């Protein structure tokens, strides 16, 4: 593993730890909110709307964290397989600038652009 990839791996591992802790905190704050709600009467629509909004925000945050974790875990698996830095779609090297900006990138810029243009959201065949 080259020194520049070692730096990327350290970044990925650090970000993985941070996101995992953020997910744990989010779930812990959810159970605290549920405990508070159990003791209070809640017949007001405003309270219900506020709680619904908070729940939606928390679920959206947890979903974003999960998606980021999946990308990071995939990149870490690529390190284990020795394929880090290569495009999952075409197999060509991913530009160092792209990996510097987004260490968990799994597609080169060409394949990422093709994916964005593809209406179905699936990568084009090799």
N, C-alpha and C positions, 0 to 999 in steps of 0.2 A: 504494500500500500504506500503510495507516494505521500510526501509530507503534506501536500495541499489537500489530499483526500482525508488524511488523518484529522486535519482541522475541521473538515466537513463532518466527519463522524462524531467528533467531540461536540460540535454544534447540535447535531441531530440528537445525540444522547442527552444533552443538557435540555433541549427543547422537549424531548419526550418526558423527562422527569418533571419539568415545569407544568406541562399540560396534564400529566397524570395527577399531580397535586391539585391543580385547578379543578379537575373533575371531582376529586374527593371533596374539596371544599364546597363545590356547588351542590353535591348530594347531601352534605352535612347541613348546609344552610336550608335545604329543602325540608329536611326532617325537623329542623328547629321551627320553621314556619308552620309546619303541620301540627306540631305540638302546641304552639300558641293558638292556633285556630280552634283546636278541640275544646278549649275552655271558654270560648267566647260565642255568644249567640250571633248568628249571621244571617239575618233576614234582609238586610239592606242590599239593594241591587248594586249600589256603588261599591260596597265592600266586595261583593261577588265579582264585579267587573275588574276591580283592582287585583284581586287574587288571580283571576283568570289571566290578566295581562302579565302579571309576575310569573305565573306558571309558563306561559308561552315564551316569555323572554328567557327563562331558565332552560327550557327544553331546546330552544334555538341555540343557545350558548353551548349546551352539552352536545348537541348534534355537530356544531362546528368543531368543537374540541375532538370529538370522535373521528371526524373526517380528517383532521390534521394528524391525529395519532396514526390513522391507517396509512397515510402517505409517508410519515416518518418511519413507521415500522417496516414498510415496504422498502424504503431506502436502506435501512439497517440490514434487512435480509439480503439486499443486493450486495452489500459489503461482504456478508458471509459467503455468498456465492461467487464473489470476485467479479461481479458485473456492474458494480457501481460506476456511474459516469457514462453508461451506454443507454441509448434510447430503447425503451421497452417495445416500441413498434418496429423501427427500422434497423436497430442494432448498431447504428452509427454513434460515435461519441457525442455527448452533450457538451455544448460550448462551456468552457470554464467560467465565463462570465455569468452564464445562467445558473450554474451550480453554486457560484459565489453568492448570487442573489437569492437563490432558492435551493438549498442543499438537498431537499427531498424531491427535486424535479426528476420525473421518470421518463419524460419525453423531450426530444430535441425541439427546437423552435419550429422547424418545418412541420413535424408531426403534430405539435400542439396547435399550430395554425390550421392544419387540415381538420383536426378534431373539432375545433371551434366552428369551422364552416359546415361540418357534417351535421345535418338536421337531427339525425338519430342519436348523436352523442357517442357513437362508437368509433374507435379508430379505424381508418381505412385499412384494407388488407395490404400486406407487405408486397 
